[in-house]
């Protein structure tokens, strides 16, 4: 192979690596958008009003508000949520592990007035499998799980903290309504 052919082969390899990097960034953006849509769909059915902070500096991706709550100390409630998405969760056990960045861990375990939750949306590995749609339904796959880090201990870790999320903690309409009732009564989750 002459010098021109070698140079062209090097450019092709570099372009392929850059293309893979762009694809990874694209998938990360799609995961973020999908997980936000998943949580928003549950919140809408539960009767919550979602809002997004201008800047995510405090590990809050979505704030949820609900009014008209009856039988509680307050008629309004709020929750703050950090949303994560993964296609790599091992859901074969009663709990699954999620490596949460230390900043998010510390922000979510902070002593705050408004309860905070980590919500991890687990999706199939292949993007094409995330949804199934017919005239009758739109199915979002797979499932979202919640975890409260309130009261969790400090960590000496510098990068991430692996948390265990029970598979019974499904982020569902019923759960969200109950979480709002607990918030309206000033209780932890």
Secondary structure, 3 states (H helix, E strand, C coil): CCHHHHHHHHHHHHHHHHHHHHHHHHHHHHHHHHHHHHHHHHHHHHCCEEECCCCCCCCCCEEEEEECCCCCCCCEEEEEEEEEEECCCCCCCCEEEEEEEHHHHHHHHCCCCCEEEEEEEECCCCHHHCEEECCCCEEECCEEEEECCCCCCCCCCCCEEEEEEECCCECCHHHHHHHHHHHHCCCCC
